């Protein structure tokens, strides 16, 4: 056999091509598993990154009502203690709320345990005044830290500059509204430790603004591997990085070795088969008929192998076009839920009883094309299983034999179960445009609806209302009865809001218990107010899916376009500001944004 191989250029070509194809298949399969693993880790870790960002931003948002109190009282801090005391229960990770007139901390709630912070000059401390000056000069909320606290422990400070109206419309810097966040308490609800239970290593870090070195905020006991998945978490004046990798390894070297061995074994077997064919061709004339029969059989097997290598399918089929009998591999029979001995089918049964009605025309068309040439054709369709379910299948086949008149008499090919792929595609489409819990449009789809509604508003001269809705005391219900009850409540809230609005209106969930509502084609303000009152009334009705019966209300902020002529992000921000005023006015009501 070795002499035959060394003398034949074609056999050498077959050997090297099959070797290349085999190891290329191993490489592509391993690369697919590697990318699939990265996709799975990215999906899991993105949820954690979102919750980290949401927890930090939610805690920082507590400075806005404090700043509003000072501005509405023209610099007077009366009522700060009462407001801060009422806010603290809604933000468990907050260590304290503070006011710092002229940058000097003079009001702290709670005072106990934070006495050392009193009198601290934020603008005069050379070790910590960088973010303070940034906040004062830009007029924007900044986040300093994490760092070691004066009163002990580790934490971060959100500082919102407060400006009062001065003479000649020149704003006057009053000081800061401050929220002190403790670490690691702010991350406890994210439950990063559960990643380690899933064999995932993680690290949350930032670039220290003074040293330009990596500062670890939180990390697992296991170190990160190479090529981590990185999520950038935007916080005020900084970007944190959340990195994850498997704890063990990205690839399984043992499986790679086994696959490589099988690829090498396949190459030698295929080469040996080719040598055997060559040997038959060189046999005596008396064996010509036997050689022809064996060659035909071997060529059919090679055709099946080529299709399998080219398309990575999971089962094969063989159709006798004269009798209509269909033979399929045991692997595909098992996918359909049958035992090998109980499965029998024909073309007639397959066409009339097993094909999904919506796919029948395309399948029959493809089968006709296969019988008209020697080319391979593919089609995807649903096939009924033994249990009556539908199995998504990809068929790739070709005609392999004709009679003397040129009529096709045999068709072979490969069948592959693509049900999971179809489900993943469907899930990805949902994830790209909808909130997974409530099935409401996400921000991207909401933006598309807004642009269309805006165009109609300009064309018809009607009003457009952007409403920001936040559930009152939802966190208390979530913490008391658990996230599962909280999720059921969010689903019921979504249902009631949808029943209270028109079909052309759009409701979107922004995360947590926050919703954005788009009311289009509004003729006058009273029409919008009627809808909001209808929503508030519906939400306040008892929720009896749980005992004891639950009650919840909502606070809604609304701004009207074109009275508020701004882009979508600004309209949402204005509606958010109006919503906080609705909460300050006692909750369970709505408030119209006014720029004055």
Order of alpha helices (4+ residues) and beta strands (2+ residues): alpha-alpha-alpha-alpha-beta-beta-alpha-beta-beta-beta-alpha-beta-beta-beta-beta-alpha-alpha-beta-beta-alpha-beta-alpha-beta-beta-beta-alpha-alpha-beta-alpha-alpha-beta-beta-alpha-beta-alpha-beta
